Amino acid sequence: MSSDGEEAFIDGLREQSMEKVMTIKVAINGYGTIGKRVADAVDAQDDMEIIGVTKTRPSFGCDLAVRKGYPLYCTYNDAEKIAAFEPAGYTCHGGLNDLLAIADVVVDCSPGKVGAANKEAYVKAGVKYIFQGGEKHAMAGMSYTSSANHTENMNAAGTRVVSCNTTGLSRTLVPLYEHCGSLKVECTMIRRAADPGDSKKGPINAIKPVLKVPSHHGPDVMTVKPEIDINSMAVAVPTTLMHCHSIVAFLPQGHGLTTESVLEMWRSNPRIIIMNGGETNITTTAEVMEYARDIGRKWGDLHEIFVWEDGVKLDGDTLYYFQAIHQESDVIPENVDAIRALMGTEADWKTSVAKTDAAISAYNGL
Ligand SMILES: NC(=O)c1ccc[n+]([C@@H]2O[C@H](COP(=O)([O-])OP(=O)(O)OC[C@H]3O[C@@H](n4cnc5c(N)ncnc54)[C@H](OP(=O)(O)O)[C@@H]3O)[C@@H](O)[C@H]2O)c1
């Protein structure tokens, strides 16, 4: 080989090994509603890759993983459970511990409240971990939303991406807090009864108040932005499409804001869509979801929080507004940003958000 050729070859190897170092190896433990979406969002990024997803048994969902080319692992380490995949026609690459052995970070998308047992396995394997909103802040030790506390999560061992409602509240309240320097909030969560794919939950013909007052949603915002003084109540209603929040925020005197400047502030922040219901005829969550499908979003998802422009009113120091939350998807890009925070690869939250969202838009073909 000529010395020029040799140099090019060595440069190539160097580039390959740099790429390897830079590519974060991500495992998904629990390939359900949230897990399958996080997997695709991670797969779309150029600085991370999916190295495996887990299923408890060879069931609905394994086919999707195979079609996407994600290596399948068993949620358990039990040889019998691992062996059950083969006769059903799936190649299982091993148990959870085998997957953890090759991962930099695991995104735990298991059903709520099984996290503590899983955490033990992650800590033992020395793998960073991200839990979801069904787990308690205290168990995970840290909580995360991109706009509130990306920096505090830099290089942490693990965190919890807060629930869809808490993520939604943070998106609009954190910029308000940052402008005002203090903020008191009362809100009501009008919650969908179940995810669209969930046939077991209700109510189907009732309005069900959450009798634990305040509900956990408001106080949960304080796990990512303790400075916001917030309380919430919640009711579940018979719909599967979205949650809707009715929010009243009390701004400090001298805030200097108007209804228009609040809208402008939200427009200049990522992952918030503002539309005028009267002008667009998008006046209900049904039309918001139709809009998401029209613009070609995978699964009909809407990662952004939807605010009705004509439902926002600042009256003196009191701000009133409604927002709609697509429960299965607003937390998805936040998981991608949380991976960068834990791995310490991007310190600026807005840069991470821009990178995440551009890659997701590309996979949506937009
Ligand atoms: N769905 C939402 O709208 C939403 C929104 C925000 C946050 N979250 C939170 O996200 C988390 C996941 O919720 P989800 O809606 O995605 O639930 P899901 O659809 O029921 O999916 C959970 C998955 O976890 C797997 N699993 C069961 N036991 C497990 C274990 N011990 N360890 C690891 N995986 C296990 C299940 O696998 P098999 O299918 O193989 O049995 C299932 O695929 C929860 O904390 C939830 O509160 C959900």
The ligand as a Gaussian input file, in Angstrom:
#p B3LYP/6-31G(d) Opt

LIG

0 1
 N      -49.048000       5.207000      27.563000
 C      -48.937000       6.490000      27.853000
 O      -49.711000       7.300000      27.399000
 C      -47.821000       6.967000      28.736000
 C      -47.453000       8.313000      28.687000
 C      -46.377000       8.769000      29.452000
 C      -45.720000       7.892000      30.293000
 N      -46.131000       6.587000      30.343000
 C      -45.388000       5.703000      31.243000
 O      -44.544000       4.877000      30.446000
 C      -44.369000       3.604000      31.076000
 C      -44.791000       2.521000      30.095000
 O      -46.159000       2.673000      29.784000
 P      -46.800000       2.052000      28.469000
 O      -48.071000       2.779000      28.266000
 O      -45.818000       2.010000      27.365000
 O      -47.116000       0.584000      28.967000
 P      -47.452000      -0.690000      28.067000
 O      -47.993000      -0.285000      26.753000
 O      -48.254000      -1.580000      28.926000
 O      -46.028000      -1.334000      27.812000
 C      -45.248000      -1.840000      28.858000
 C      -44.324000      -2.890000      28.305000
 O      -43.498000      -3.343000      29.371000
 C      -43.330000      -4.753000      29.273000
 N      -43.106000      -5.303000      30.623000
 C      -43.960000      -5.952000      31.454000
 N      -43.347000      -6.252000      32.618000
 C      -42.082000      -5.790000      32.527000
 C      -40.953000      -5.806000      33.390000
 N      -40.996000      -6.330000      34.606000
 N      -39.793000      -5.227000      32.950000
 C      -39.709000      -4.680000      31.731000
 N      -40.749000      -4.648000      30.858000
 C      -41.916000      -5.194000      31.260000
 C      -44.559000      -5.268000      28.590000
 O      -44.079000      -6.298000      27.786000
 P      -44.937000      -7.435000      27.033000
 O      -45.815000      -6.701000      26.078000
 O      -43.909000      -8.220000      26.372000
 O      -45.694000      -8.194000      28.085000
 C      -45.036000      -4.089000      27.749000
 O      -44.664000      -4.197000      26.402000
 C      -45.192000       3.672000      32.380000
 O      -44.363000       4.127000      33.408000
 C      -46.235000       4.740000      32.062000
 O      -46.768000       5.341000      33.215000
 C      -47.134000       6.094000      29.576000

